[in-house]
Amino acid sequence: MTSEVEIYNLALSHIGITVPVASPTEKSNEAKQCRLHFAHAVRALQNFPYDFLKTTRSLAMIGHGENGDHVYDLPRDMIRLIKLASTIDDNSLPVHDYALRGGQLHCKISPAYLTYTKPVLDSSLFPPSFIDALSWELAARICFPLTKDQKLRQETFQIAQMRQPKAEEINANNEIDSWDLPANHLEARS
């Protein structure tokens, strides 16, 4: 479990600053820059559907739209829609016939279960690969304000850009694909 301050200190170490931040509320310029950029750095990385961001919930129908579609309000905290289904079962087939309009979801199914990503700022929930990518993203954002070194900022930015896809790859490789064929089907073909 990594704290926000530990992520601050990783980012600072990436740009050669060796005096650690002791508290997220301290008055040092390093802490101020980390606080200023932390949430933005987290949100920049959360466009990818990391497992720790995913949640599933049933949607409450608010009415009917065109062509008899069911209309549901989308969750206010939704970043990205992952899957829409008529059951909460992980193995249910996703629905692809839907439309998003003005904060609402229009579809033919009822009930509707939505799997989506939501923002998470609690660093204790971040997996190690995300922490690594985040520390570099934060380092790229705080580098110039703290060091005034444009070359170091550019190098840090390039490393950050390499770390994000690596974190995404690690997350994807850890995820079990629920759409794989059953094992007995594969055995029958061998």
C-alpha positions in Angstrom: 0.0 0.0 0.0 1.7 3.2 -1.2 0.7 6.6 0.2 0.3 9.8 -1.8 3.5 11.1 -0.1 5.5 8.1 -1.3 4.4 8.8 -4.8 5.4 12.4 -4.4 8.8 11.3 -3.3 9.2 8.8 -6.1 8.4 11.6 -8.6 10.8 14.0 -6.9 13.6 11.4 -7.0 13.0 10.9 -10.7 14.1 14.5 -11.2 17.0 14.4 -8.8 15.4 16.0 -5.8 16.6 14.1 -2.7 14.9 16.0 0.1 11.7 14.0 0.7 8.3 15.5 1.4 7.2 14.4 4.9 3.5 15.4 4.7 1.1 16.2 1.8 0.2 19.4 3.7 3.7 20.7 4.2 4.5 24.2 2.9 7.6 23.3 0.8 7.6 24.2 -2.9 8.1 20.5 -3.7 5.0 19.5 -1.7 2.9 22.4 -3.3 3.9 21.4 -6.8 3.1 17.7 -6.1 -0.3 18.6 -4.6 -1.1 20.9 -7.5 -0.4 18.3 -10.2 -1.2 15.0 -8.4 -4.9 14.7 -9.2 -4.4 15.8 -12.8 -1.6 13.2 -13.2 -3.9 10.5 -11.8 -6.8 11.4 -14.1 -4.5 11.6 -17.1 -3.6 7.9 -16.6 -7.2 6.8 -15.8 -8.5 6.8 -19.4 -7.3 3.2 -19.6 -9.7 0.7 -18.0 -7.4 -0.5 -15.2 -9.0 -3.2 -13.1 -9.0 -1.1 -9.9 -11.1 1.5 -11.7 -13.8 -0.9 -12.8 -17.2 -1.1 -11.1 -20.6 -2.7 -12.1 -24.0 -1.4 -11.1 -27.6 -1.7 -12.2 -29.1 1.4 -13.8 -32.4 2.8 -12.9 -34.7 3.4 -15.9 -35.9 7.0 -16.1 -38.2 6.6 -19.1 -38.5 5.6 -22.7 -37.0 7.3 -25.7 -37.3 7.1 -29.5 -38.2 3.7 -31.0 -39.1 2.3 -27.6 -35.6 2.5 -26.2 -35.2 2.4 -22.4 -33.5 5.5 -21.1 -31.1 5.4 -18.1 -29.1 8.1 -16.4 -25.4 7.4 -16.6 -23.4 7.4 -13.4 -22.0 10.8 -12.7 -18.6 9.3 -11.9 -18.3 7.4 -15.1 -15.0 7.9 -17.0 -15.4 5.1 -19.6 -18.1 2.6 -20.4 -16.7 -0.9 -20.5 -19.7 -3.2 -20.9 -23.5 -3.0 -21.0 -25.4 -6.2 -20.3 -28.9 -7.4 -19.3 -27.5 -9.5 -16.3 -24.9 -8.8 -13.7 -23.2 -12.2 -14.5 -19.5 -11.7 -15.6 -20.0 -14.1 -18.5 -23.1 -12.3 -19.9 -22.8 -11.2 -23.5 -22.3 -7.4 -23.9 -24.9 -5.3 -25.6 -23.5 -3.3 -28.4 -26.7 -1.6 -29.6 -26.9 1.6 -27.4 -26.4 5.3 -27.6 -25.0 7.8 -25.2 -26.8 11.2 -25.3 -26.5 14.0 -22.8 -25.6 12.0 -19.8 -28.1 9.3 -20.6 -27.9 5.8 -22.0 -30.5 4.7 -24.6 -30.8 0.9 -25.3 -33.3 -1.9 -25.9 -32.6 -3.9 -22.7 -34.1 -3.9 -19.2 -32.8 -4.4 -16.7 -29.4 -2.8 -17.6 -26.1 -3.4 -15.8 -23.2 -1.2 -16.6 -19.6 -1.9 -16.1 -17.5 1.2 -16.3 -14.4 2.9 -14.9 -14.7 5.6 -12.3 -12.0 8.0 -10.9 -10.0 6.7 -8.0 -7.7 9.1 -6.1 -7.0 6.8 -3.1 -3.4 5.8 -3.7 -3.7 2.7 -1.4 -5.8 1.1 -4.3 -3.2 1.7 -7.0 -1.3 -1.4 -8.3 2.5 -1.2 -8.5 2.6 -0.7 -12.3 0.2 2.2 -12.0 2.2 3.8 -9.2 5.3 3.5 -11.4 3.6 5.2 -14.4 2.0 7.8 -12.1 5.3 8.7 -10.4 6.8 9.4 -13.8 3.7 11.3 -15.0 3.9 13.5 -11.9 7.6 13.9 -12.3 7.1 15.2 -15.8 4.5 17.7 -14.6 6.6 19.0 -11.6 10.0 18.9 -13.3 10.2 22.4 -14.9 8.5 24.3 -12.0 11.0 22.8 -9.6 14.2 22.5 -11.6 13.8 25.0 -14.5 15.7 22.4 -16.6 13.9 22.0 -19.9 16.1 19.1 -21.1 15.4 17.1 -17.9 11.7 17.9 -18.3 11.8 16.5 -21.8 13.6 13.4 -20.8 11.2 12.8 -17.9 8.3 13.3 -20.2 9.6 10.7 -22.6 10.1 8.2 -19.8 6.6 8.9 -18.6 5.2 8.2 -22.0 7.0 4.8 -22.1 5.8 3.8 -18.6 2.1 4.3 -19.2 1.8 1.7 -22.0 3.9 -0.7 -19.9 1.5 -0.3 -16.9 -1.5 -0.9 -19.3 0.2 -4.0 -20.7 0.8 -5.4 -17.2 -2.8 -4.7 -16.2 -4.1 -6.4 -19.4 -1.9 -9.4 -19.0 -3.2 -9.9 -15.4 -6.8 -9.8 -16.5 -8.6 -13.0 -17.4 -10.5 -12.8 -20.6 -14.1 -13.7 -19.8 -14.8 -14.2 -23.5 -12.4 -17.1 -23.9 -13.8 -20.4 -25.1 -14.5 -23.0 -22.3 -11.6 -25.3 -21.7 -13.6 -28.4 -22.8 -14.2 -26.8 -26.2 -10.4 -26.3 -26.6 -9.7 -29.9 -25.5 -12.1 -31.3 -28.1 -10.2 -29.5 -30.9 -6.8 -31.0 -29.9 
